[in-house]
C-alpha cells in the first residue's frame, strides 16, 4: 500500500530519484491492492478497484483518495469482494457474449468490483473508467468482461454511465491501455485481452458525443470481431499489460505504446536491452 514519487526536476545528466510518500500518522491505512487503476488529479491520487492482498482474491469496488499535501488516505466508496461475475450494475459480457446490464445511469455505486481496468483523467476533475474483468464464482463459467464507459466526478464522488457497451462498443476487455487525445476529446483504448486472447485494435471513445468512433478505413484495420467496426488503427502486434501515451503536435499526434505481453510472452526488449516502443499514427482522426 506504499506510494512512491519520481522526481523529474533534476539537473540535466543527473539520474531521476524515487522517494516514498509516507502517510500522515493520523491517516487510515491505504488500499493494499494490485491490478487496480489510478490517476493523479491536482494534488490527489485516486485509486480504483483492484484485487486486495496478494492478488489472488476477489476484486474490490473501493475508490480511495490520497491527498499528496496532507498525506491522508480516504475511502470514498465501495468495498471488497462485491463482484460476483454477473456484471451487475454495469455493462459486462461473459462466456462469449451473454451480458447483464443495469439501467442506472448516475449514482455513487455504478462502479462494480473489477481489476485490469483503465482510468483516464480527461479534465481537472473527471476520470473515465473503461473495461476490466471479474472471475465467476462458478469455476465452470467464463469470467465477466466489462465494456461500459463510466465517468467519475472527483468533486461529488458520483459516477455516470457514458456508454453502456454492447453491440455499439468494441470488444469487452481487460489489461488494455487508455490514453487521452485532448484536442479531439478522445479516449484511445488499445490492445488488452478479451478473455480468450490478446487484441491489437485501437478504438476511440468521443467525449463530445459519448459514442465510439468508427473506423474511417475499416478495410485496413487488422482487428477481429465487432471491434473492427470501431477500431481506428491497429497495433503492430497483439499486446496486453502495456502502457501508452499520446504525444506530438496538434494534427500530428501519435500513440506510443511501451512494453506489454503477448501470447508468446512479454516484450522483454530489443537487442540493446531497452523496452520495445511501438508507434501508432493518429493523423486520420483529425
N, C-alpha and C positions, 0 to 999 in steps of 0.2 A: 504493500500500500504506500510505498515511498514515491515522492515526487522529485524529479531532477530538472535542473535548469542548465541549458547550454549557453554560455556567454559568448556571443559573436562579436562583441565590442572589444576586440584585441588589436594590437598593432600589427600592421602588415608583416607577414612572415612568421608571426608567433602562433603557437597552437591554440586552438579553442579549448576552453576549460569547462568541465561539468562541476556543479555543486548541488548538494541535496537541500531541498527546501523543507526544513523541519516544521511540522505543525506547532501551533501555539500550545502551551501547557493546558490551556482551558478548552482546546478543541477535542471533539469526539474523534474516535478512530475513523479514518477514511476507508473507502472500499478496497478490500484486497481481492482484486478481480483480474482475470485475463480475458483475451478475446473481446474486449469492450471497444467502445469508440469514444473519442474525446476531442474537444476543441478548446481553444483559448479565446474568450470573448472579453475584450477590455482587460480588466485586472482579475478575471475569474476563469478558472479552469473548470470545464464541465465534463462529467464522466457519465456515459450512458450504457446501462446494461452490462453484459459480460457474464463470465462464469466465476463465481466466488471460489476462494480456496486455491487448490492446485489445478483447477481447470477440468476436473472430471466429474463435476456435479451438475445440478440443474442450473440453467441460466437465470439471471436476475432481470427484473424490470426497474431496478433502482436508478434514480438520477441523483447524482451528487454534485455539489459545487465546492470548489476550494478557492477561497479568497487569497490571492497572491500577496496582498498587502498585510492583512491581519493574520494570515496563515490559519484560518479557521475552516474546517470541513463542515458541510451542512447537507443532510439528506433532504432532498426536495420532494421526491415521490417514489412510489413503487416498493417492491420487496423481492426477496429471493424465492426462487422455485415456483413462481406463479405461472410458468409456461407449461402447457400440457401437450403441445404438438397439435392443437386444434386450430391455431390461428385466430383464436377468439379475440375480438376487439380490433382486428386489423386485417389486411389482405395477406393471405398465405396460400400456398399450394402444396399439396402433399401427395406423394405416391403417383406422380405422373399427371397431375392436372386437377385433381379434386380440390375444392377450396371451401373455406368458410370465412365469410366477410361480415364484419359488423357494420351497422348502419350509422353509428355515431360519427359525426364529422368534427366535433370540437369538444374538448374536455381535458381533465387533468390526468386521465388514465388510459389514453389511447395507445401509449407505448407499452407493448406487452413484452414479456421476457424473451430474450434472444441473445445471440452472440454472432460475431462475424459480420455485423452490420457496419454502415458508414455514417459519419456525422460530418456535415459540411457547413461552415459558417458562411452565410450568404449576405449578411449586413451586420450592423453593430449590435443587434440584439436578437437575431433569429438564426436557428440552426435547422438544416434539413437532414432528416434521418431516412435512410433507404436500406431495404433488404435485411439480411440476417437469416438465421435459422434456429430451430429448436428441435431436439430429438423427441420422438414419440415415447410415451411411457410403455407402449406396446412394442416389444422388440421385433414383431412381425411387420410393423408399419414403417414406411419411409419417413424421414424427417420432414417437418414442415419448413418450407422455404417462403420467405416474405418478399412481396413485390410492391407493397404500397409505399407511397411517399408521404412522410409526416413532417410537419413543421412545428418546432418548439420555440416558444417565446420566452426568453430568459428574464423578462420583466415580470410577467404574471404567472409563469410556470405552466401555461396552458399549451396543450397540443391541438393541432388541427390537421385533418387529412386533406392533403392537396390532390392526391390521386389514389384511388382505391385499388389500383392494379388490374389484373385480369387480362382480357384479350387485347386491350389497348395499351399494354405495357410490355417492356422487354421481359425476357425470361427472369423469373424469380431467382435470387442468388444470394450467396454469402461470400466472404473473403475477397470482395472486389475493392476497387478504389473509386472514390468520388471527389472530383476536383471542381472548382468554381471558375467558370469563364465569365468574369464580371461584366464586360461591355455588352454582351448579348444576354445576360442574366440566365445562363445555362449551367446546370449541374451536369458535369460529364462523368458518366459511370462507365468503367472499363473492366473487362475481364471478370474473374471470380469463378465460382463453382455453382452449378445448378443441382448438385447432389449426385449427379451421375458422371460428371466430368468437368474439365475446365473450359472456360469460354474465352473468346478472343474479340468479342464485339465491343464497340464504343458507342454508347447511347447518350442522348442529351435530353434532359428534362427542362422545359422552359418555365421559369417563374413568372413570366409575363402572361402566359396563357394557362398555366397549370396543366400542360399536356406534354407528352413525349414527342420529340421532333422526329419525323420520318426521314428515311434516307433520301437525299437528293438523287443518288445514283445507286439504287438498291441492287442492281445487277453486279456492281463492283464490290459489294460488301461480302467478305468471307465470314459469314455467320450462319448458324443453322437455326431451324425452327422459327418461331414467331419473332425472335429477336431481330431477324434480318429486316423486318418491316420497319424497325425503329432505329437500327444502327446507322450511325452517320460516318463511321470509319471502322477500321479493324486493327488490332494489334498484330505485329509480325508473327506472333505465336500465342497460343492459349496460355493464360497465366492466372494464378490466384495468390493472395497474400502479398501482393506488390504494393508499392506506393507511387503516387503520381502527383504532378504539379503542372499547372498551366503557366506558361511563360511566353515571352515575345512581345512585340508591339501590336497595337490595335490593328486588326485586319490581317495580321500575320502571326496569329497565336499558334503555339504548339503544345501538345500534351507530352511531357516527358515521363516515362514510366521506368521505374528502377526496381531491380530485384524481382522477387516472386518465385513461385514454383509451378511446375507443370507436371503432367502425368509421369514424366521420366525423372523428376526430382527437381531440386531448387536450382535457380540460376546462380551458380556459385561465383562466376566471374569470368573475365576474359583471360588471355594469356598473360597479361600484366598483373593479374590478381585483383583487379578492380571489379566492381559490380557492373552488370550489363545494364545499359541505359537504352531504352527503345523510344523512338521519336515518332509522334503521330501528328501530321499537319491538320489544323482545324480551319484552314483558309476558306473552305466551301461552306462554312457556317455563317458567313457574313450576310 
